[in-house]
């Protein structure tokens, strides 16, 4: 009887599976059993594949190949035994970093799969988003860093940086191999190169050593449009080419646009190799299942560094803690495999708790404004100077020309059904009237939505024979970021609404009109200054307004985590770098070979490239040691020797500057030269990261095992608080009474050094470190006891630091943040 009931239930379930065909989603499933990086044996017939932390896995070995094949087979067998053929589609098998797979199936099938033997966790897929040069000189790379790696011709040699992004434009000179010393084979990299389906040419050339695309989840979700997207590693967006060039682009590439050279571009590590893993697409961004597949493949291929200028749209909702999800779990395994991971912090600033990079094993990068600013101004005929933005030449002969508003240049009444005042359509304006004058255009919401662009205004003005153009912002649009854009003709964007009022008042008072209000004479004049040359400022770096801020959150309810994020600040504002001519991400750079864009997406590859330089000099350093080297040596003062400042909003939504806190910039602004020789590092092992996860209050320990792949066992005993993790920072969100934490510092210097320890903290929290001085031998470690006491409860965080000053010149800083609680 029981067998009959089971058979009936199975028949019913099969019928339901067929009935549910129309409601499919992509799910990520994790399985029992270790992935390749963690497997230490135990399955009959399959020897161990995991190695010690100072060794590298031989990805070509029979043991790795056979065990990976075993896991894939097990995934297929499970699905075949439980789900009806034709009602689901397996998209990926994950076997290197996590043991699991991505599958397109119905919600009912997902619920059934959750209860299957051997299944640890099932989670619906999420979308990811993009988190969108002079900086080598600003960071001191040519003289202070590249020379230590054999000069700019060898900076980053044989280090492979993997870019999980929107692909690459391989024809760009920033990625050319023929103008440099010949590249030999990358010693450890085993990735493949896809062929361009149109040209039938490989995407690789020696500089680019790997190029693959991942879109199965996007296709299964119905988001991938083959008429718009490229089903190849080709960059149809621009974002991926830009980030790759920032980190590893060739040195000395002329940045030319509109007949002007804006300097020469270089990546942070110009001899590093580029491995492309395309997961982002023009219309929809990307999907976590594709991103995890790309990360898994990149580590399996042998990348040294991973750059992620992507992130989720929000903290994960399917688990009790932010740090437990397939994306962060894959990155945890990548770090275990020796891969350094840089991720953009997000572009939700300046508001708190807007980060999209959460976990302590990831290096989360905030965006800074460097010392180069492009300014311009408009001189009116009444003598007033109106400041604005415009990377353009001056009006001819530095002369003034009469102004004409687009509203006064309209051709016929039919034009009113279009947004003619945006100056996007030259056919709507009277060329005879506009020719030889400066065209005055409005700035509407169309610019914010992307249906209008400054570049199109420039094209309209050129087509009409205008002497130049002005785009004037008449209304405040909260959160709008105005960037200077290069123009081929004189042009300026007036962003200050009060300046726009001055301009309109002058124009209206100087324009003669007939009885019907039609303009008959244009007496208002203006001249546009030369805005092609940047101005350098000492008040740099600053935290960019858009850069996401901490504190880090530990769950979807946005409770504060005991982890300091972001970790570090790097240039991310107005960064010149390579662009894909067919890129659609920035309409102002459509068809161009270079773009000057902003975002934490631009900051992360600076850190990835600098990490490559550190890896080149110290190939045995762990990812956490590289992260520590950058954090503990970061600058907390700007070029003018003042404390770093952060761009913020006032109550009236005007931008202002305030003193930066670690929630704005982490440990400070990256200092590459000092990071190459930090003196001490604070290292963390995979077991310590697992212990951190197990120590989070109210964490479901089975989730740790199911998602991270390691159980909360004896390895986590004694690690009862998240802030005990040996990070180069200390964050305590609820400091009650007195708390003592330890930090272990390890010497990476060749000489014995004695460090004197000093502390700085506001009076609300007492901070003490013992011992007050330590002597550390080369390669040796010393433990510090850090005691914090809440003296008063203010409801706000206190910010301080531990500073260790060595007698051989090293200075190690550890930022400390704490909030006193009753």
C-alpha positions in Angstrom: 0.0 0.0 0.0 2.8 2.4 0.9 4.5 1.8 -2.4 1.3 2.5 -4.2 0.9 5.8 -2.3 4.5 6.8 -3.2 3.9 5.9 -6.8 0.8 8.0 -6.9 2.6 11.0 -5.2 5.4 10.7 -7.8 2.8 10.6 -10.7 1.1 13.7 -9.2 4.5 15.5 -8.8 5.4 14.7 -12.4 2.0 16.1 -13.6 2.5 19.2 -11.5 6.1 19.7 -13.0 4.6 19.7 -16.5 1.9 22.1 -15.4 4.4 24.5 -13.9 6.4 24.9 -17.1 5.4 28.5 -17.5 6.8 29.8 -14.2 10.5 29.2 -14.3 13.3 31.0 -12.5 17.1 30.4 -12.2 18.1 28.8 -8.9 21.6 28.2 -7.4 21.9 24.9 -5.6 24.7 23.9 -3.2 25.4 20.3 -2.5 27.0 18.2 0.2 30.6 17.3 -0.5 33.6 19.5 -0.9 34.6 21.3 -4.1 38.0 20.9 -5.7 39.8 23.5 -3.6 38.6 21.9 -0.3 38.4 18.2 -1.0 40.8 16.3 1.2 39.7 12.8 0.3 37.1 10.5 1.6 35.2 9.5 -1.6 36.3 6.1 -2.7 38.3 6.1 -5.8 39.0 9.9 -5.7 42.3 11.1 -4.1 42.4 14.5 -2.3 42.7 17.7 -4.5 43.1 20.3 -1.8 46.6 21.6 -1.0 48.2 23.6 1.7 47.9 27.4 1.6 51.5 27.9 0.3 51.0 25.4 -2.5 49.2 25.7 -5.8 46.6 23.2 -7.1 47.7 21.4 -10.2 44.6 21.9 -12.3 45.8 19.6 -15.0 46.2 16.6 -12.7 44.1 13.5 -13.1 42.9 13.8 -9.5 41.4 17.3 -10.2 39.9 16.3 -13.5 38.4 13.1 -12.2 36.9 14.6 -9.1 35.5 17.6 -11.0 33.9 15.1 -13.5 32.6 13.1 -10.5 30.8 16.2 -9.1 29.3 17.2 -12.4 28.1 13.6 -12.9 26.5 13.7 -9.4 24.7 16.9 -10.2 23.3 15.4 -13.4 22.3 12.2 -11.7 20.4 14.1 -8.9 18.5 16.2 -11.4 17.7 13.3 -13.7 16.4 11.2 -10.7 14.1 13.9 -9.3 12.9 16.2 -12.1 11.2 15.2 -15.4 13.3 15.6 -18.5 12.3 18.7 -20.4 10.9 20.5 -17.4 14.2 22.0 -16.3 17.6 23.1 -17.7 20.9 22.8 -15.9 22.9 25.8 -16.8 26.2 25.4 -14.9 28.0 22.9 -12.7 30.1 24.6 -10.0 32.8 22.3 -8.8 36.0 24.3 -8.2 35.0 26.8 -5.5 31.6 25.6 -4.4 29.9 22.2 -5.0 26.6 23.0 -6.7 24.9 24.0 -9.9 22.6 26.6 -11.5 19.3 25.3 -12.9 16.3 26.8 -14.6 13.2 25.3 -13.0 9.8 26.1 -11.5 9.4 27.3 -7.9 7.6 24.0 -7.1 10.6 22.0 -8.4 12.9 24.2 -6.3 10.9 23.4 -3.1 11.0 19.7 -4.0 14.8 19.9 -4.6 15.3 21.6 -1.2 14.1 18.3 0.5 16.3 16.0 -1.6 19.1 14.1 0.1 22.5 15.7 -0.5 21.0 19.2 -1.2 22.2 21.8 1.3 20.8 25.0 0.0 18.6 26.3 -2.8 18.5 30.1 -3.6 16.7 32.0 -6.4 19.1 33.9 -8.6 19.6 37.7 -8.2 20.6 40.4 -10.6 23.9 42.3 -10.4 24.7 45.8 -11.5 27.6 47.8 -12.8 29.1 50.1 -10.1 29.8 52.9 -12.4 44.9 58.7 -17.0 46.5 60.8 -14.7 46.1 58.5 -11.6 49.5 56.6 -12.0 51.3 59.9 -11.4 48.9 61.0 -8.7 49.6 57.7 -6.9 53.4 57.9 -7.4 53.7 54.8 -9.5 56.2 55.8 -12.1 59.0 56.7 -9.7 58.0 55.1 -6.4 56.6 51.7 -7.4 57.3 50.7 -11.1 61.0 51.1 -10.6 61.0 48.4 -7.9 59.5 45.9 -10.3 62.0 46.4 -13.1 60.6 49.7 -14.5 57.4 50.4 -16.3 58.3 47.8 -19.0 58.0 45.1 -16.4 55.5 46.4 -13.8 53.0 43.5 -13.2 54.9 41.0 -15.4 53.3 37.5 -15.5 50.5 38.5 -13.0 47.1 37.7 -14.4 44.1 39.9 -13.5 40.7 38.5 -14.1 37.9 41.0 -15.0 34.4 39.9 -14.2 32.7 42.6 -16.2 31.1 43.5 -19.6 33.9 42.1 -21.8 36.7 43.8 -23.7 37.3 45.6 -27.0 40.5 43.7 -28.0 41.5 46.1 -30.8 42.2 49.0 -28.4 45.8 50.1 -28.2 45.6 49.8 -24.4 45.5 46.0 -24.9 47.8 45.8 -28.0 50.7 43.3 -27.8 52.6 44.3 -31.0 53.9 47.6 -29.6 55.4 46.2 -26.5 58.1 43.6 -25.7 56.8 40.2 -26.8 54.8 38.4 -24.2 55.7 34.8 -23.4 53.1 32.3 -22.3 51.5 33.1 -18.9 53.2 30.6 -16.6 50.3 29.4 -14.5 47.2 30.5 -16.5 45.2 27.8 -18.3 42.1 29.7 -19.5 40.7 29.6 -22.9 40.0 32.2 -25.6 36.8 32.3 -27.5 36.7 33.2 -31.1 34.8 36.3 -32.4 31.8 34.8 -34.2 31.9 37.6 -36.8 35.6 37.9 -37.6 36.6 34.3 -36.5 39.6 35.8 -34.8 40.7 35.0 -31.3 40.1 37.6 -28.6 43.6 36.9 -27.2 46.9 38.3 -28.3 49.5 37.7 -25.5 48.4 40.7 -23.5 44.9 39.4 -23.3 45.4 35.7 -22.3 41.8 34.6 -21.7 38.3 35.7 -23.0 35.1 33.9 -22.2 31.4 35.0 -21.8 28.7 33.7 -19.4 25.1 34.3 -20.2 23.2 31.0 -19.6 21.3 32.4 -16.7 20.4 35.6 -18.5 19.2 33.5 -21.5 17.1 31.2 -19.3 15.6 34.3 -17.7 14.6 35.7 -21.1 16.7 38.8 -20.6 19.3 38.2 -23.3 18.4 39.8 -26.6 20.8 38.5 -29.3 19.9 41.4 -31.6 21.3 43.8 -29.1 23.8 41.9 -27.0 27.0 40.2 -28.2 27.1 36.5 -27.4 30.9 36.7 -27.1 33.5 38.4 -24.9 33.2 41.6 -27.0 32.4 44.6 -24.9 29.2 46.2 -26.1 29.0 48.5 -23.1 32.4 50.1 -22.6 32.6 49.4 -18.8 34.7 46.3 -19.1 37.3 47.8 -21.4 37.5 50.8 -19.1 38.1 48.8 -15.9 40.6 46.5 -17.6 42.6 49.4 -18.9 42.7 51.1 -15.5 44.3 48.1 -13.9 46.4 46.7 -16.6 46.3 48.8 -19.7 49.5 49.5 -21.7 51.7 52.4 -20.7 52.0 55.6 -22.7 48.8 55.3 -24.8 47.8 58.7 -26.2 44.3 59.8 -25.1 43.0 61.6 -28.2 39.6 63.0 -28.7 38.2 65.7 -31.0 41.7 66.6 -32.2 43.1 67.2 -28.7 45.4 65.0 -26.7 44.5 64.8 -23.0 47.7 63.0 -21.9 48.9 59.4 -22.0 47.0 56.6 -20.4 48.5 53.7 -18.4 47.2 51.0 -16.2 48.4 50.5 -12.6 50.3 47.4 -13.7 51.0 47.9 -17.4 52.7 44.5 -18.0 50.0 42.5 -16.2 48.0 40.1 -18.3 44.2 40.5 -18.9 41.7 37.6 -18.5 38.2 38.5 -19.5 35.0 36.9 -18.0 32.0 38.7 -19.4 28.9 38.6 -17.3 27.4 42.1 -17.8 25.3 43.1 -20.8 23.8 46.3 -22.2 20.2 46.1 -21.3 19.9 44.3 -18.0 23.2 44.0 -16.2 23.8 40.4 -15.2 22.8 37.5 -13.0 24.5 36.0 -10.0 24.4 32.5 -11.5 26.5 33.7 -14.4 28.8 35.7 -12.1 29.5 32.6 -9.9 30.2 30.5 -12.9 32.7 33.2 -14.1 34.4 33.4 -10.7 34.6 29.6 -10.5 36.1 29.4 -14.0 38.6 32.3 -13.4 40.0 30.7 -10.3 40.2 27.3 -12.0 42.0 29.0 -14.9 44.6 30.4 -12.6 44.1 34.1 -12.3 46.1 35.9 -9.5 43.7 38.8 -9.0 40.0 39.2 -9.5 38.4 42.6 -10.2 34.7 42.9 -9.6 33.2 46.3 -10.6 29.8 44.7 -10.1 27.6 44.0 -7.1 24.1 42.9 -6.1 21.2 45.4 -6.0 20.7 44.8 -2.3 21.9 42.6 0.6 20.8 39.0 0.1 17.4 38.1 1.5 17.5 34.3 1.5 19.9 33.9 4.4 20.1 35.3 7.9 23.4 37.1 7.4 24.7 39.2 4.5 28.0 37.2 4.2 26.3 33.9 3.4 25.2 33.7 -0.2 26.6 31.9 -3.3 28.4 35.0 -4.6 30.3 35.7 -1.4 30.9 32.0 -0.7 32.5 31.7 -4.2 34.8 34.6 -3.4 35.7 33.1 0.0 36.8 30.0 -1.8 38.7 32.1 -4.4 40.6 33.8 -1.5 41.3 30.3 0.0 42.8 29.4 -3.4 45.1 32.4 -3.2 43.3 34.9 -5.4 43.1 38.5 -4.2 39.6 40.0 -4.8 38.9 43.7 -5.2 35.2 44.8 -5.4 33.6 48.2 -5.9 31.8 49.5 -2.8 28.8 50.8 -4.7 27.5 54.2 -5.9 24.8 54.8 -3.4 26.6 57.6 -1.5 26.8 59.8 0.4 24.1 58.0 2.3 25.0 55.5 5.1 24.6 51.7 4.7 24.6 51.8 0.9 27.4 49.4 0.4 27.0 46.4 -1.9 30.3 44.7 -0.9 30.0 43.2 2.5 32.4 40.4 3.4 35.8 40.7 5.2 37.6 38.5 2.8 36.9 40.9 0.0 38.7 44.2 -0.4 35.9 46.8 -0.7 37.0 49.9 -2.6 35.6 53.4 -2.1 36.0 56.1 -4.8 38.1 59.2 -4.4 38.4 62.5 -6.3 42.0 63.0 -7.3 43.8 66.3 -7.7 42.7 66.9 -11.3 39.6 69.0 -11.9 38.2 70.3 -15.2 36.6 73.8 -14.8 35.3 76.3 -17.3 33.4 79.6 -17.3 31.1 81.7 -19.4 31.7 85.5 -19.6 28.5 87.4 -20.2 28.4 90.7 -22.0 27.4 92.5 -18.7 30.7 91.4 -17.2 29.4 88.5 -15.1 31.4 85.3 -15.0 29.4 82.1 -14.7 31.3 79.0 -13.7 30.5 75.6 -15.3 31.8 72.4 -16.8 33.0 71.8 -20.3 36.2 70.2 -21.6 36.2 72.3 -24.7 38.2 74.9 -26.7 37.4 78.6 -26.2 35.1 80.5 -28.6 37.0 81.6 -31.7 39.7 84.1 -31.0 38.5 84.2 -27.3 35.8 86.5 -28.6 32.2 86.9 -27.5 29.2 86.0 -29.7 25.6 86.7 -29.5 23.4 84.3 -27.6 20.2 82.6 -29.0 17.9 80.4 -27.0 16.6 77.2 -28.6 13.1 78.5 -27.8 13.8 81.5 -30.1 15.2 79.3 -32.9 12.3 76.8 -33.3 11.1 76.0 -36.8 7.3 76.2 -36.8 4.8 75.3 -34.1 5.0 71.5 -34.9 8.3 71.4 -33.2 6.7 71.9 -29.8 5.6 68.3 -29.6 9.3 67.4 -29.3 11.7 68.4 -26.5 13.3 70.9 -28.8 14.8 72.9 -25.9 17.1 70.0 -25.1 18.8 70.7 -28.5 18.9 67.0 -29.5 17.4 67.4 -33.0 19.0 70.0 -35.3 16.2 69.7 -37.8 13.9 71.4 -35.3 16.0 74.6 -35.2 16.5 77.4 -37.7 20.0 77.2 -39.0 20.0 80.7 -40.4 19.3 82.1 -36.9 21.7 79.8 -35.0 24.7 80.1 -37.3 27.5 82.1 -35.8 25.8 82.5 -32.4 26.1 80.6 -29.1 23.1 78.3 -28.8 21.4 78.3 -25.3 19.8 75.0 -24.4 17.8 73.7 -21.5 18.6 70.7 -19.2 15.6 68.5 -18.6 14.9 65.1 -17.0 15.7 63.6 -20.4 19.4 64.0 -19.6 19.0 62.0 -16.4 16.9 59.3 -18.0 19.5 58.9 -20.8 17.3 59.9 -23.7 19.3 63.2 -24.1 23.0 63.8 -23.9 25.5 66.7 -24.0 27.2 65.0 -26.9 24.1 65.4 -29.0 23.9 69.1 -28.1 27.4 69.4 -29.4 26.5 67.7 -32.6 23.4 69.8 -33.0 25.4 73.0 -32.5 28.1 71.9 -35.0 25.5 70.9 -37.6 23.8 74.3 -37.3 27.1 76.2 -37.5 26.9 77.6 -34.0 29.8 79.4 -32.5 29.3 77.3 -29.4 26.6 76.2 -27.0 25.5 76.5 -23.4 23.4 73.9 -21.5 21.8 75.5 -18.4 20.3 73.6 -15.5 17.1 75.5 -14.4 15.8 73.0 -11.7 17.5 71.0 -9.0 17.6 67.3 -9.6 18.6 65.7 -6.2 21.3 63.1 -6.6 22.3 64.1 -10.1 26.0 64.0 -10.7 27.3 66.4 -13.3 30.6 65.4 -15.0 32.6 67.5 -17.5 32.4 66.1 -21.0 34.9 66.7 -23.9 33.4 68.6 -26.8 34.7 69.2 -30.3 33.3 72.8 -30.3 33.1 75.4 -27.5 30.5 74.4 -25.0 29.7 74.6 -21.3 27.2 73.1 -18.8 26.0 75.6 -16.1 25.0 73.4 -13.2 24.3 76.1 -10.5 20.6 77.0 -10.7 21.3 80.5 -9.4 23.9 81.1 -12.2 21.3 79.9 -14.7 18.9 82.5 -13.4 21.5 85.2 -14.0 22.1 83.9 -17.5 18.3 83.8 -18.3 17.7 87.3 -16.8 20.6 88.8 -18.9 19.3 87.1 -22.0 15.7 88.2 -21.6 16.6 91.8 -20.7 18.9 92.0 -23.8 16.7 90.4 -26.4 14.3 92.6 -28.3 10.9 91.2 -29.1 7.9 92.3 -31.2 4.3 92.7 -30.0 3.8 88.9 -30.3 6.9 88.0 -28.2 9.0 87.0 -31.2 12.7 87.8 -30.9 13.7 90.4 -33.5 17.2 91.2 -32.3 19.7 89.3 -30.1 21.8 91.7 -28.1 23.0 89.3 -25.4 26.6 88.2 -25.9 28.9 85.7 -24.2 32.3 84.0 -24.6 33.3 80.5 -23.5 36.7 80.0 -22.0 39.2 77.3 -22.8 38.4 74.3 -20.6 40.8 71.7 -22.1 43.5 71.9 -19.5 42.8 70.6 -16.0 43.6 72.4 -12.8 45.5 70.5 -10.0 44.5 70.9 -6.4 46.2 70.0 -3.1 42.8 69.3 -1.5 43.0 65.7 -2.8 42.0 63.0 -2.5 38.5 63.5 -1.3 35.8 60.8 -0.9 33.5 61.2 -4.0 29.9 62.2 -3.3 28.5 59.1 -5.0 30.8 56.6 -3.2 28.8 54.2 -1.0 29.2 54.6 2.8 29.3 52.3 5.8 28.6 51.0 8.2 28.6 47.5 6.9 25.3 45.5 7.5 25.0 42.0 8.7 21.5 41.2 7.4 18.7 42.3 5.2 17.2 44.3 8.1 20.4 46.5 7.9 21.7 45.8 11.4 25.3 47.0 11.8 28.0 44.4 11.3 31.2 44.2 13.3 33.2 44.6 10.1 34.6 47.9 8.8 33.7 48.7 5.3 34.7 50.1 2.9 38.4 49.0 3.3 40.3 51.6 1.3 40.0 54.6 -1.0 41.2 54.8 -4.6 40.7 57.2 -7.5 37.3 56.8 -9.0 36.2 60.2 -10.3 36.7 61.4 -13.9 39.1 58.6 -14.8 40.4 58.6 -18.4 40.7 55.1 -19.8 39.9 52.9 -22.8 36.4 52.7 -24.2 34.6 50.4 -26.6 33.5 52.5 -29.7 30.3 50.5 -29.7 29.8 51.0 -26.0 26.4 52.2 -24.8 27.1 52.7 -21.1 27.9 56.5 -21.5 26.0 58.2 -24.3 28.4 61.1 -24.3 31.2 58.8 -25.4 29.3 56.8 -28.1 31.8 56.0 -30.9 34.8 57.1 -28.9 38.0 55.2 -28.1 38.4 56.8 -24.6 36.1 57.9 -21.9 36.4 60.0 -18.7 33.9 58.4 -16.3 33.3 58.1 -12.6 32.2 55.4 -10.2 33.5 52.9 -7.6 33.8 50.7 -10.7 36.8 52.8 -11.6 38.2 52.7 -8.1 38.3 48.9 -7.8 40.6 48.3 -10.7 43.1 50.8 -9.3 43.4 48.5 -6.3 43.4 45.3 -8.5 46.3 46.7 -10.4 48.2 47.8 -7.3 47.6 44.3 -5.8 49.2 42.9 -9.0 52.4 45.0 -8.3 52.5 43.7 -4.7 51.9 40.2 -5.9 54.7 40.5 -8.4 57.1 41.6 -5.6 55.8 39.1 -3.0 54.4 36.1 -4.9 53.9 34.1 -1.7 51.8 36.6 0.1 48.2 35.6 0.8 45.3 37.8 -0.4 44.7 38.9 3.2 48.3 39.9 3.6 48.1 42.0 0.4 44.9 43.6 1.6 46.6 44.4 5.0 49.6 45.9 3.3 47.4 48.4 1.5 45.2 49.2 4.5 47.8 49.7 7.2 49.9 52.0 5.0 47.0 54.1 3.6 47.2 57.9 3.8 44.9 59.6 6.2 46.0 63.1 5.0 45.5 64.8 1.7 48.2 66.4 -0.5 47.9 69.5 1.6 48.6 67.6 4.8 45.1 68.1 6.0 42.8 65.2 7.2 41.0 63.5 4.4 37.6 65.0 3.6 34.4 63.5 2.2 31.9 65.1 -0.1 28.4 65.2 1.6 25.0 66.8 1.2 23.8 69.6 3.4 20.1 69.7 4.6 19.4 71.8 1.5 21.0 69.2 -0.8 24.0 71.3 -1.6 27.4 69.6 -1.7 29.8 70.3 1.1 32.9 68.8 2.6 33.3 67.2 6.0 36.1 65.3 7.7 36.1 61.8 6.4 35.5 58.8 8.7 36.4 55.2 8.2 32.8 54.6 7.0 33.6 56.9 4.1 37.1 55.8 3.2 38.1 52.8 5.3 41.7 52.9 6.4 42.4 55.9 4.0 43.7 56.6 0.5 45.9 53.8 -1.0 49.7 54.5 -1.0 51.2 52.0 -3.4 54.9 52.7 -2.5 54.3 52.2 1.2 52.1 49.1 0.5 55.1 47.4 -1.2 57.0 47.5 2.1 54.5 47.6 5.0 56.7 46.2 7.7 53.9 44.2 9.3 50.8 42.5 8.0 47.7 41.1 9.7 46.9 37.8 8.0 43.8 35.7 8.2 43.2 32.1 7.2 40.2 30.3 5.7 39.5 28.6 9.0 39.4 32.1 10.7 36.9 33.3 8.1 34.7 30.3 8.8 35.1 31.0 12.5 34.0 34.6 11.9 30.8 33.3 10.1 30.1 30.9 13.0 30.5 33.7 15.5 27.8 36.0 14.1 24.9 36.3 16.6 21.8 34.3 15.6 23.6 32.8 12.6 22.1 29.5 11.4 25.2 27.3 11.7 23.7 24.9 9.1 23.7 27.8 6.7 27.4 28.2 7.2 28.0 24.6 6.4 25.5 24.6 3.5 26.7 27.7 1.8 30.4 28.2 2.8 31.1 24.4 2.8 32.7 24.2 6.2 31.0 23.3 9.5 31.2 25.3 12.7 33.3 22.8 14.5 36.3 22.8 16.8 38.1 25.2 14.4 35.7 27.9 15.5 36.0 27.4 19.2 37.4 30.4 21.0 36.2 32.7 18.2 32.9 33.8 19.8 32.7 37.3 18.5 32.9 38.6 14.9 35.4 41.4 15.8 38.0 38.8 16.8 38.8 38.1 13.2 42.4 39.2 12.6 41.6 42.1 10.2 43.6 45.3 9.8 40.7 47.2 11.3 38.5 46.9 14.4 34.7 47.6 14.3 32.4 47.0 17.3 28.8 48.0 16.6 27.7 47.5 20.2 30.4 48.2 22.8 29.1 47.3 26.2 31.4 48.0 29.1 35.0 46.8 28.5 35.9 44.5 25.6 39.4 43.1 24.8 40.2 41.9 21.3 43.5 40.6 20.0 45.3 41.3 16.8 48.3 39.3 15.5 50.9 41.2 13.5 53.5 39.4 11.4 56.8 40.8 10.1 57.4 40.8 6.4 60.5 42.9 6.7 64.0 41.5 6.3 65.2 43.2 9.5 64.2 43.1 13.2 62.2 46.2 14.1 60.8 47.7 17.3 57.4 49.4 17.1 56.1 51.9 19.6 52.3 51.7 19.8 50.2 54.8 20.1 46.4 55.2 20.2 43.9 57.9 19.3 40.2 57.8 20.3 37.5 60.4 21.3 36.8 60.5 25.1 33.5 58.6 24.7 35.5 55.4 24.2 38.8 54.5 26.0 41.3 52.7 23.8 44.4 50.9 25.2 46.9 48.5 23.6 49.3 46.2 25.4 52.2 45.8 25.2 53.0 49.5 24.5 56.0 48.4 22.3 56.9 45.2 20.5 60.1 44.0 18.8 59.3 41.7 15.9 61.9 39.5 14.2 61.7 38.8 10.4 58.9 36.4 9.7 57.9 36.3 13.4 54.4 37.3 14.8 53.4 39.2 17.9 50.0 39.5 19.6 48.5 42.7 20.7 45.7 43.0 23.3 43.3 45.9 22.4 41.0 47.0 25.1 38.0 49.3 24.5 35.8 50.7 27.2 32.5 52.6 26.7 32.7 55.7 28.8 29.4 57.2 27.6 26.5 56.3 25.4 26.0 58.8 22.6 24.2 56.7 20.0 26.9 57.5 17.5 30.2 55.9 16.5 33.6 57.0 17.8 36.5 56.8 15.3 40.1 56.3 16.3 43.2 54.4 15.3 46.1 52.3 16.6 49.5 53.6 15.2 52.6 51.5 15.3 55.7 53.5 14.6 58.8 51.4 13.8 62.4 52.4 14.5 63.3 51.5 10.8 60.7 53.8 9.3 57.6 51.7 9.0 54.3 53.1 10.1 51.3 50.7 10.6 47.8 52.1 11.2 44.8 50.1 12.3 41.5 52.1 12.2 39.1 51.5 15.1 35.4 52.3 15.2 33.0 51.6 18.1 29.6 52.7 19.4 29.0 52.6 23.2 25.9 50.7 24.3 24.3 50.3 27.7 
